[in-house]
C-alpha cells in the first residue's frame, strides 16, 4: 500500500515538474498573456463571498480566496523550474498590495514545516515587496497537494488556502 502511494506521489511530482503554470520566466515581472479557456476548477472553501474569481490574475497566476477580506492571493508556478511566486491583490483583484512576508504551510504529508518565501528584489516597493518567491521542489509538490498561505502586511495577517488540485499545463 505504501509503495503504491509512493509511486503515485512520484508520478504526480514528475507530471508537476514537466507541466506547470507560466513559461519559465521566473524573474520577469509579467509573462506572455494567453487567451484560452481552462477545463478545470479551483474550488474555494471560505466564509465570505468573493463571487466568481477570474481564471487568472494580473500576473497570469491562479487566484485563491482569503479569509475575512475581499482581497485575494495569486500564485504562479513556472513550467521549466520549481519557482512558486505569491502576490496579494486588492479588493478589485487587479492591483498588487505590497507585503512584508509570505509563509506557505503544507496541508498534506507528514512534514508540515512551513516554507518562508523570499522577497523578489525585482518586485520591491519601498521597504516591502510586491511578490515573494521560492525555488524549492518540495514547495512545488506541497502546492499541488494543498497548502495554507499567510500574507503579512504590517501588523495584519491574511490567510488563505490553495486546495489540492491536479497538475496542469499552460
Beta strands, then each sheet from edge to edge (+ up, - down):
strand 1: 62-65
strand 2: 72-77
strand 3: 83-89
strand 4: 101-106
strand 5: 115-116
strand 6: 118-119
strand 7: 124-125
strand 8: 128-129
strand 9: 132-135
strand 10: 147-153
strand 11: 156-162
sheet 1: 1+ 2- 3+ 9- 6+
sheet 2: 5+ 4- 10+ 11-
sheet 3: 7+ 8-
end
